[in-house]
Every structure is written in C-alpha cells, then in structure tokens.
Amino acid sequence: MFKSLTLPLISIFLTLLLVITYWLTRTTQPPQTSPTSSVLSLSSDNYLPFTKDLLSSDRRPKKILFFYANWCPTCRPVDQELAQASLPLDLLVVRVNYNDSDTDLDEKALAEKYHITYQHTFVLLDSNGDPLKSWNGGGLNEILSNLN
C-alpha cells in the first residue's frame, strides 16, 4: 500500500517545491503609474533642504513644507521618494528638519509658526507663505492630490 502512494506523493511534493521556488525567485515590477498633475513639465530638483532665505527667494507659486525627522522610520522612505521624484516645475517641496539632531533654530521657529506637533507633516503654502492646508503622512501621491 505504501509503495502505491509513494510515487503520487513524490509528484505532489515536487510540484509544490517547483511552485514555491517559482514564487520566491520571480522578479516583480510594481505597476507603472504616474500621478496626475496639471503641469506638463517635470523636474527632479524641486525638493530642497530648508535654508533661511529659501522660502522668500524662491519664485515658484506652490510651496510645500515637509517636516522631517532623521530618526523617523516613515519619513526616510518619503525623503528618498521625493529626492528621486519628478515634481511639477511650479512646485517647491522644502524638507524642514523637525525635532531631531539636525534641527536648527530657524527650523524650530518655522515649526512653531505653522503649529507643527508631529514629524512627517506637510504644509501647503500660498504665495504669501500662509498655510492653505496641512496633513500628516503620505508621500508623493498625497502631495500631488493635495495641490488640487
């Protein structure tokens, strides 16, 4: 009886082994999606670290502050995503250190001005530097959806 079951069991085992090997070794590519934007031209240099004069000297009409902490596990992937992203030409995203070892007095003052209480916070500014909206979390897709 055991001899008659051996061949089917070995076949099933080998089939399962092949299926598992296939699933573990296949390379998957994420679907290619592009965020929608009303701006046709894109640039990769629209994500800059905060400097005291940057907000007043930059002439782009749309500015978003990204309050980032170097110890924050959700901030780091967004920082990398924005550094590699193609952002609309009329948008400047400014990385502002928040409550970490890199935060300077000007960044602390900016966080107080916009009532920031949590890292991984975004603030959309109007052309006068007044906040239009703010949100916590998310990445590039949330930034682009909050522009509209």
C-alpha positions in Angstrom: 0.0 0.0 0.0 2.8 2.4 0.9 4.6 1.7 -2.4 1.5 2.6 -4.4 1.3 6.0 -2.6 5.0 6.9 -2.8 5.0 7.9 -6.5 1.9 10.2 -6.3 3.2 11.8 -3.0 6.7 12.4 -4.6 5.0 14.0 -7.6 2.9 16.3 -5.4 5.9 17.2 -3.3 8.0 18.1 -6.4 5.2 20.1 -7.9 4.8 22.1 -4.7 8.5 22.6 -4.5 8.6 23.9 -8.1 5.6 26.3 -7.4 7.2 27.6 -4.2 10.6 28.1 -6.0 8.9 29.9 -8.8 7.1 32.3 -6.4 10.2 33.0 -4.4 12.5 33.6 -7.4 10.3 35.6 -9.7 11.0 39.3 -10.0 8.1 41.5 -9.7 7.9 45.0 -11.0 5.4 47.5 -9.5 2.8 48.7 -11.9 3.9 51.9 -13.7 1.6 54.6 -12.5 2.1 58.3 -13.0 0.5 60.8 -10.6 -1.8 63.2 -12.3 -0.8 66.8 -12.5 -1.9 69.8 -14.5 1.7 70.8 -15.1 3.2 69.2 -18.2 6.9 69.9 -17.4 8.5 68.0 -14.6 11.8 68.5 -12.8 13.8 66.5 -10.2 15.4 69.5 -8.5 12.3 70.8 -6.7 13.0 69.1 -3.4 15.4 71.1 -1.4 16.6 71.2 2.3 15.4 74.2 4.2 17.6 77.3 4.4 16.7 80.6 6.0 16.3 82.5 2.7 14.9 79.7 0.5 11.2 80.4 1.0 11.5 84.1 0.4 13.9 83.9 -2.5 12.2 81.1 -4.5 9.6 82.3 -7.0 7.6 79.1 -7.5 4.0 79.7 -6.8 3.4 76.4 -5.0 5.4 75.5 -1.9 5.1 72.6 0.5 7.0 72.2 3.7 7.8 68.6 4.7 8.7 68.4 8.4 11.1 65.6 8.5 13.0 63.8 11.4 16.1 61.8 10.7 15.0 59.2 13.3 11.5 58.8 11.8 11.0 55.5 10.1 8.2 56.8 7.9 10.0 60.0 6.9 13.1 58.3 5.5 11.3 56.5 2.6 9.4 59.6 1.7 12.6 61.6 1.7 14.1 59.1 -0.7 11.0 59.1 -2.9 10.9 62.9 -3.1 14.6 63.1 -3.9 14.1 60.8 -6.9 10.7 62.1 -8.0 10.0 64.3 -10.9 7.9 67.1 -9.4 5.9 69.8 -11.3 8.1 72.8 -12.2 5.8 75.2 -10.4 6.2 73.3 -7.1 8.9 73.5 -4.4 9.0 70.9 -1.7 11.2 72.0 1.2 12.5 69.5 3.7 12.5 71.0 7.2 14.2 69.2 10.0 11.9 68.7 12.9 12.8 67.7 16.4 15.9 65.8 15.6 19.7 66.2 15.9 19.9 68.3 12.7 17.2 70.8 13.6 18.4 74.4 13.9 16.8 77.5 15.5 15.3 78.7 12.2 13.6 75.3 11.6 12.3 75.3 15.2 10.8 78.7 14.6 9.2 77.6 11.4 7.6 74.6 13.1 6.2 76.9 15.8 4.9 79.3 13.2 2.9 76.6 11.5 2.0 74.8 14.7 3.7 71.6 13.9 3.5 69.0 16.6 4.4 65.9 14.7 7.1 64.8 12.2 6.0 63.6 8.7 3.8 66.6 8.4 3.2 68.5 5.2 2.1 72.2 4.9 0.9 73.7 1.6 1.6 77.4 1.5 0.0 80.1 -0.6 2.2 82.7 -2.4 2.3 84.9 0.8 3.6 82.0 2.9 0.3 81.4 4.7 -0.8 77.8 5.2 -3.6 76.6 2.9 -3.7 73.1 4.2 -1.7 70.6 6.2 -1.7 66.8 6.6 0.3 64.0 8.3 1.8 61.1 6.5 1.8 60.0 2.9 4.2 60.7 0.1 4.3 61.9 -3.5 0.8 60.9 -4.4 -0.7 62.7 -1.4 1.4 65.8 -2.2 0.1 65.9 -5.8 -3.5 65.2 -4.7 -3.4 68.0 -2.1 -2.2 70.5 -4.8 -5.7 70.4 -6.4 
